[in-house]
C-alpha cells in the first residue's frame, strides 16, 4: 500500500535502496519484502501479491478491495 505506517507518507515517492524504501516524510525505512518498518521504528503497511505477465504488472482485484482502504478516512469515520 502506498502509505507509510508512521504518518501515511507516499512510499511511491520514496527512495529505494537495497531491499527497502525510505518514506519521503520522515525517512522511515520500509522493507520491500514484508512491508514492515525497520528497527527502531515499528509498524507495517499491507503487501500485495503481484505477477508480471507480458510486461504488465497484475494485481488481484479482490485482494486490493480487501486491503487497499484509506486508513486516514477510516480513522476519521470512527
MORA-V736151 format. One record per pair of residues at least 12 apart in sequence whose ideal C-beta (glycine too) atoms are under 7 Angstrom apart, sorted by the first residue. I is the first residue (numbers start at 1). GAP is how many residues later the second one is. If there is no record, write none. Layout:
i->I gap->GAP
i->I gap->GAP
This chain:
i->1 gap->44
i->1 gap->45
i->1 gap->66
i->1 gap->67
i->3 gap->42
i->3 gap->68
i->4 gap->19
i->4 gap->21
i->4 gap->24
i->4 gap->26
i->4 gap->41
i->5 gap->32
i->5 gap->38
i->5 gap->39
i->5 gap->40
i->6 gap->17
i->6 gap->20
i->6 gap->22
i->6 gap->35
i->6 gap->37
i->7 gap->18
i->7 gap->19
i->8 gap->63
i->8 gap->64
i->9 gap->14
i->9 gap->15
i->9 gap->16
i->9 gap->17
i->10 gap->14
i->11 gap->12
i->11 gap->19
i->19 gap->12
i->19 gap->13
i->19 gap->14
i->20 gap->12
i->20 gap->18
i->28 gap->13
i->30 gap->15
i->34 gap->13
i->35 gap->12
i->46 gap->21
i->48 gap->15
i->48 gap->16
i->48 gap->19
i->49 gap->14
